């Protein structure tokens, strides 16, 4: 049951990011320069934690689990930027993808450092 919950949580989170990316703009006040990069890094930090929780059901070696989680998030980030290139009022930005990947990488570094690995069935 935990496996299904983890999978559904990751899928719903990815769907939420897709839904937000499909909007022409988001009503977030800009308080400082590059604030959007912080939003991207934070969103993908959370996605990486969810990906790690999901993929630990399927991947045994901790290092491979870390790689799979970061690569999943990075590829989703690329697909999200590509998706935004078709949305009126939005643009694709390579630096957003870098922020996505950085946020995911930081989450996995912290998880592998401070949270004991265990494969779940």
N, C-alpha and C positions, 0 to 999 in steps of 0.2 A: 504493500500500500504506500509506503514511504517513497518508493521509486516512482510511482504514478504521480504522487503529489509534487515531487521534485521536477519531473518532466513537465507537468502542466504549469507549474509556477514559472519555469523558464520560458515556455512557449507563450504564456500570457504576458510576461514582461517584454518579450520580443515583439509581440503584437502591439503592446502599448507604445513602444518606441516607433514602430511603423506608423501607427495612428497619429502620433504627435508629429512625425516627419512629414506626414501627408497634408498637414495644415499649412496654409500660406505664410502664417507667422504665428509666433507664440507671444502671449501678453506678459512678457517678463521685462521689467524695467532694467535697463543697463546701468549698473552702478559703477562699473569700472571696466577698463579696456581688457579685452580677452576673457570677459566673464563667460562667454559662450563655451570657451575651451574648458573651463572649470566644470560647467554643466555636462559637457560631453564626457570628461574624465570620470565624473561622479556617476553618471548613468551607466557607463561601461564597467566601472568598479563594481557596482551592484550586479550587473549582468554576469560578470566573471565569477562572483561568489555563487550565484545561482547555477552557472554552468559547471563549476567545480562540484557543487552538491549533486547535480544531475549526472555528470560523467563518472563520478566515483562509483556509481552502480555498475559501470561497464568496463572501467579501465583499472588494471591492477597496479602497475608501477607508478609511484607518486610523481616521478619526473615526467612521465608520459601524460599523466593526468593534468599536470600543470601546463604542458605544451598544448594539449588538445583544448583546454579551456581558453587559453589566450588566443590561439589560432581561431577558434570558433568565434570569439568576440571580435577579433580583428576582421575576419571575413564578413561578419554581420555588419560591422561598421562600414566596410567598403560597399556592401550592397545597399546600406542605408543612404550613403552619400550619392550613389548612383540613382537610387529611387528619388532623392530630393532634386536631382537634376531635371526631373520631369514635372516637378510640382511648381505651379505658377507662384512666384514670390519667393522661392527658395533656390539655393544654388548648392552645388557640390563643392566641398572644400577639403583639400588634402590634409590641411592642418587639423580639421575636425577629426579626420580618421586617425591622425597621429595622437590626438588627445584621447580618442576612444581606446586605442591600443595601449597607450600609456596607463590609462585608468585600469584597464583589465590586467595589465602586467603587475601593477602595484597591488591589486587585490590578491593575485595569486602569490606574489612574494610574501605578503603578510599571512595568507592562509597556510602556505607551506612552512613558514617560519614558526607560527604560533598555534596552529591547530593540528593535532595529531591525525595522521592519515589513517583511514580505515576503509577497506572495500566493503560495500554493502551488497547484499543480494536482493 
